[in-house]
Amino acid sequence: MTTLIEFFSGLLDGCALVALALSAGGIAHGLVVLRALGARSIPERVATEHSIGIMIVAAAVVAGSRMAQLAMKPWALAGDTGDLAIEPFLHTDVFQAGMASVGLAACLSLTAFWLRKDVTQHGRWLVVILALAMFMVNEAWLSHAASRLDGSGLLMVVTTVHMLGAVVWAGGISHLLLFRLKGWRDPDASLQWPEAVGRFSALGIACMALIVASGLFLAWHYVRDWRGLIGTGYGNMLAVKLGLFAMIVLLAALNLLATERWRRGGDAASLRQRVPVYVEVEVILASAVLFTAAALASFPPAIDTPRDAATPAEMWGMFSPKTPRLAGPEHVWIEAPELTDLRSGEIGMKEDIRWDRFNHNASGVLLLTIAGLALLDRTGRVVLARHWPLLFVGFSILIVIFANPDEWPLGPLGFVKSASNTEVVQHWMAALVMLGLGVFEWRARCVAPVGTKLVFVFPILCIVGGIVLLTHSHQVLELRREFLIQSTHVAMGFLGIIAGCSRWLELRLPGPQDRIAGHAMVLSLVLVALILLFYVTPE
Amino acid sequence: MVSCILVLLFLVGTCAEVEAHAILVGSDPMHGAILDESPPRVLFRFNAALEHSVTRVNLLDVNKAQTPLRTVDSSIDRVAVALPWLSPGVYTVVYKVLARDGHVTEGFIRFTIRGQ
């Protein structure tokens, strides 16, 4: 019950984070990009009011999410007999900071509503900024830094700065994209696109400076050394976050170059054709980074688990080339401590882990075949190769049947019991993503007419699939073994996101960049296939 | 479409917060310990500050009988609970704590008391 409630609480936390980004980003977009205080024209005011309208709703969503999280907490804390600890919970710092968060978010929504009535008033903007500042300061008491035993005060400050930089940037670029999308229907707004991108660049650089400076401090405090970065779950997720952030910086640099070119020569072609596509991918990557940040919170900091950090040799053992195990698994049942019944102490049984290796290695063969056919299809010489997406359907069936042999449909546990296991559900979600990948991409390539929107399903599902892999949860017990398994899934999740973004760029960019992006997608698929092919389950 | 992607990404992404943040970094007796006699208490030490007013600790014996245990001592990251006298057998002590960051952690330690 606790796990399920914490799952929904995490879901609400994500909703609150998105909404907070849209709130903070709305202020930044209104003041820096739209320059609402000096807005003279009607379209400028309308665009600002539209932005503030999103902010009103977003801040209300933050308040609602935080309230729901608080309401769920006594159930998560309840004992097996169902007795709720409501009264003691009311006296905790968690409840008090949570209630303050609800009130301040509601206050932010109301002040934004007041601001929308006249967006040119300095005083109204100041009140809204004050409301946001108070909310952000209060958030420090709900962050992980609040529970640290040493130096929590400084950590809370730096965490808040880091969070502020992230939500202003992610929300700001989301508002920029919404401005562009709205601009397609509003010729007046569309005319301001190059200017809007130029103004956002300055804000983006400032936010990134905040994110990097505070991020380095937090990484030093929570990870400290290279072994912590490479050999622990926390460090691994941090590395993924850095990788995604590096791609955002690369795209942002391209935006900046296009902006500078426009400023010098007035050539806005690149700003109008390529930059909107870069911004779309930046929004996708920003959401992936925020997700990774949420995932990071689910791991104990590397500095707390130095004895459980994997060695470089152990890491190499997971990824190094080796003969794949493609023979059928042996039906041997072994004791599984992770299946221990907490109440009775009975130790569960599950299939030999060699099944697990067979499952991954066989998937590797299948995915390598898919990538090979996709490459062949790009040459245009083999007509049948265009049906390569259909192999993803077989991939999804393989996942459902073999991923959890002790659960439904192969194992003794029924469907309902299996559905309560988070890891099993995540495997099913991955299978569903694979099924979608296959069916939609095959229809887009072989059935649907040219120009169909179906082509966007593949990159979207690649990105979602990558995120499912990044959230692939394992038990906290046996940290080193679980980390070694997780490291391969995290690498595949990261490559899945790269594959999705590459395909998105291939579809949206003009030539010749589209072909480069297409090759990057196939390369990502090949790398995922190789990880699966050489996967070995640690003993 | 962009809105749909964002919603989907965030809904899936937040699955990661299923696990809680506070982890048990030590206990006395240790998990898996084999003891000659019944210990007077169990001490848990975590990596994070706790909200003690909502801490719950229960003792389970092999017959699945459950006994709530009373907190006798606590500091920012530690909880000590008193144990009744235990006869030889295998015992599981299940804890549920709330960290200051709002995450609930559930876990257990198991130890064995062997007969003289």
Interface residues (C-beta under 8 A of the other chain):
Chain A: T2 T3 I5 E6 F7 S9 G10 L11 L12 D13 G14 C15 L17 V18 Q69 K73 A76 L77 G79 D80 A85 P88 F89 H91 T92 D93 V94 G98 L142 S143 H144 A145 A146 S147 R148 L149 S152 S174 L177 L178 L181 E280 V283 I284 S287 A288 L290 F291 T292 A294 A295 A297 S298 F299 P300 P301 D304 T305 L342 R343 S344 G345 T422 Q426 M429 K453 F456 I460 I463 V464 I467 V468 L470 T471 S473 V476
Chain B: M1 V2 I5 L6 V7 L8 L9 F10 L11 V12 G13 T14 C15 A16 E17 V18 E19 A20 H21 A22 I23 V25 N47 A48 A49 L50 E51 S53 V54 R56 N58 L60 V62 K64 Q66 P68 I76 D77 V90 T92 V94 K96 L98 A99 R100 D101 G102 H103 V104 E106 G107 F108 R110
